[in-house]
């Protein structure tokens, strides 16, 4: 596992020890960023279910100015800290150990709005639609923000969830990626 492109291209990233997380492969990561970028001129990201932090770190490497990383697993949080540290991205990162729904509630209180949101929850506990509804309900997304959903290939997500409209859907073996854009008026 490595940073695929941008400022930190080629930088190796550690995986979370054990089998509790499933890191996004470099091939899928590259495909995701080719669909939504591939590079950014600033913006704020949220990497919910961050695991090793690979998606958020890739986004920072490609130009996002800040990413908030959230995971509830202690080993994942430690791995994110190590990966952030090895890339020297501490100033551009916030890392929280929390459940996804509680993290969203905490972010509402801080009045942060995101340009890019990465959702890669455990496949067995399909939470994407519920989380997108909460993100929409709490106005956590800016106008024209992008939500990247990584999920099992056999899950079909709807054309729209709240203010989010499906832009793209691709399958990569047992993994599928569905990308939404917000149609929120400023």
C-alpha positions as a printed Julia matrix, in Angstrom:
186×3 Matrix{Float64}:
   0.0    0.0     0.0
   1.36   3.4    -1.0
   0.43   6.94   -1.95
  -0.41   6.68   -5.65
   0.11  10.28   -6.84
   0.75  13.86   -5.84
   3.3   15.36   -3.44
   3.82  12.1    -1.51
   3.69   9.75   -4.53
   5.31   6.41   -3.8
   5.35   6.89   -0.02
   4.6    3.5     1.6
   1.66   3.33    4.0
   1.19   0.83    6.8
  -1.92  -1.32    6.92
  -3.94  -1.77   10.1
  -2.74  -4.98   11.81
  -5.2   -7.89   11.82
  -8.22  -8.53    9.65
 -10.67  -5.97   11.07
 -10.09  -3.48    8.23
  -9.96  -3.86    4.47
  -7.61  -1.31    2.89
  -8.55   0.24   -0.44
  -6.21  -1.22   -3.05
  -3.89   1.11   -4.94
  -5.74   0.27   -8.17
  -9.13   1.25   -6.73
  -7.64   4.33   -5.03
  -6.18   5.5    -8.34
  -9.52   4.9   -10.1
 -11.41   6.87   -7.41
  -9.13   9.9    -7.72
  -9.19   9.79  -11.51
 -13.0   10.05  -11.25
 -13.11  12.9    -8.72
  -9.9   14.86   -9.37
  -7.36  13.76  -10.06
  -5.86  16.77   -8.25
  -7.37  19.44   -6.03
  -6.87  23.12   -5.4
  -7.61  23.1    -1.67
 -10.74  21.92    0.07
 -11.58  19.96    3.21
 -12.1   16.21    3.33
 -13.69  13.74    5.75
 -12.37  10.17    5.79
 -15.02   8.31    7.8
 -14.07   4.68    8.59
 -10.54   5.81    7.78
  -8.79   2.49    8.51
  -5.14   3.17    7.63
  -5.99   6.68    6.43
  -5.05   5.82    2.84
  -7.9    7.69    1.1
  -7.5   10.86    3.16
  -3.72  10.84    2.8
  -4.08  10.38   -0.96
  -6.46  13.37   -1.03
  -3.94  15.49    0.91
  -1.14  14.39   -1.41
  -3.28  15.52   -4.35
  -4.02  18.98   -2.98
  -6.72  19.01   -0.29
  -5.73  21.46    2.43
  -7.15  19.47    5.37
  -8.67  16.06    6.15
 -10.52  14.86    9.24
  -9.89  11.15    9.86
 -12.38   9.13   11.91
 -12.28   5.48   12.94
 -13.52   3.7    16.03
 -10.77   1.05   16.12
  -7.76   1.82   18.31
  -5.35  -0.05   16.0
  -6.65   1.95   13.04
  -6.14   5.25   14.89
  -2.56   4.26   15.73
  -1.91   3.31   12.09
  -3.39   6.59   10.83
  -1.14   8.53   13.24
   1.93   6.61   11.99
   1.02   7.12    8.31
   0.27  10.83    8.85
   3.56  11.19   10.7
   5.62   9.45    8.02
   4.15  11.84    5.42
   4.6   14.86    7.74
   0.91  15.78    7.4
   0.12  16.48   11.07
  -0.69  20.15   10.43
  -3.26  19.25    7.77
  -4.91  16.41    9.68
  -7.32  15.87   12.55
  -7.67  12.32   13.85
 -10.57  11.13   16.01
 -11.39   7.78   17.53
 -15.15   7.66   17.4
 -18.17   5.87   16.04
 -19.22   7.32   12.65
 -22.63   8.65   13.76
 -21.27  10.22   16.94
 -18.43  11.76   14.95
 -20.92  13.36   12.56
 -22.84  14.86   15.51
 -19.59  16.26   16.93
 -18.67  17.77   13.55
 -22.07  19.5    13.34
 -21.27  21.33   16.58
 -18.0   22.57   15.07
 -19.85  23.85   11.98
 -17.4   22.22    9.56
 -18.57  21.62    6.0
 -16.73  19.25    3.69
 -15.87  19.32    0.0
 -14.95  15.61   -0.2
 -16.35  12.82    1.96
 -15.01   9.27    1.8
 -17.33   6.53    3.11
 -15.89   3.03    3.28
 -17.83   1.29    6.08
 -17.6   -2.44    6.81
 -19.43  -4.21    3.99
 -21.44  -6.42    6.36
 -22.94  -3.4     8.14
 -24.16  -1.45    5.14
 -24.54   2.06    6.57
 -23.9    4.28    3.56
 -27.46   5.49    2.92
 -28.08   6.2     6.63
 -24.8    8.12    6.93
 -25.44  10.13    3.76
 -28.89  11.06    5.08
 -27.3   12.29    8.31
 -24.61  14.23    6.41
 -27.36  15.84    4.32
 -29.66  16.5     7.28
 -26.86  18.19    9.27
 -25.54  20.23    6.32
 -22.04  18.77    6.56
 -21.43  19.06    2.81
 -20.66  22.19    0.83
 -22.39  22.95   -2.47
 -20.95  20.73   -5.22
 -19.23  18.47   -2.7
 -18.35  14.91   -3.63
 -19.17  11.78   -1.62
 -17.17   8.67   -2.5
 -18.79   5.41   -1.36
 -16.82   2.18   -1.45
 -19.0   -0.89   -1.03
 -19.54  -4.5    -2.02
 -20.12  -5.07   -5.74
 -23.53  -6.62   -5.06
 -24.93  -3.51   -3.3
 -26.86  -1.14   -5.53
 -27.07   2.37   -4.09
 -29.95   4.68   -5.1
 -29.77   7.43   -7.76
 -30.23  10.07   -5.07
 -29.96  10.38   -1.28
 -31.25  13.71    0.04
 -29.37  16.46   -1.84
 -26.84  13.96   -3.23
 -27.19  12.73   -6.8
 -25.29   9.74   -8.16
 -22.67  10.75  -10.73
 -20.71   7.56  -11.33
 -20.72   3.89  -10.43
 -17.9    1.47  -11.23
 -17.08  -2.11  -10.24
 -13.61  -3.48   -9.57
 -13.96  -7.21   -8.88
 -15.73  -7.58   -5.52
 -15.52  -3.82   -4.85
 -17.82  -1.13   -6.19
 -17.41   2.63   -6.03
 -20.39   4.97   -6.24
 -19.78   8.7    -6.4
 -22.36  11.33   -5.49
 -22.35  15.09   -5.92
 -24.36  17.45   -3.76
 -26.86  19.73   -5.41
 -27.1   22.11   -2.47
 -27.83  25.72   -3.28
 -25.46  28.19   -1.63
